[in-house]
Amino acid sequence: MHGAHGVGYEVYSQEHKVRMDVEKKREEEYIESQRMVADYNRKFTNHIS
């Protein structure tokens, strides 16, 4: 937790704003990773055809 988000679990669990900031960042990272996978798959399948 601390390495990825710069906050320890104790602070994360006790402070609502910190928790919301961490979860928003996680969601943004997840969406970006899904875009990267979709781009890769699109390039890969276009290359095969």
N, C-alpha and C positions, 0 to 999 in steps of 0.2 A: 504494500500500500504506500509506504513512505517513498520508496524508490520511484514508483510510477507517478505519484500524484503530489509528492512533497508534503504529505500530512500523515500522521500516525493514526492507527485505528481508533485510539481513545478519543482523539479530537474529532475524527470523522463521525464517530457514533454519538458524540455529545453535542455537536454544533450543527444545527439544521442548514445554515447557509453554506458551510463547508461541504456538507454532504450533497447538497444540491449542485454546487459548483463541480464537485468530482463526478457526479452522475451525468451532468450535462457534457463534460469533457469526454467521458466514456462513450456516451451516445454518439457524439460527433466523430470520435475515433472509429467506432463501429461502422457508422455510415460510410466514412471514407474507405475503410477496408473493404466494404461490400462493393463500392465503386471500382476499386482497384481490381478485385476479383472479376467483376463483370467486364471490365476493359480487357483484362488478360484473356478471359474466355472468348470474348468477341474476336480478338486478334488471333488467337489460336485456332478457332473454328474457321475463320476467314482464310487463314493460311493453308489449312488442310483442303479446303474446297477447290 
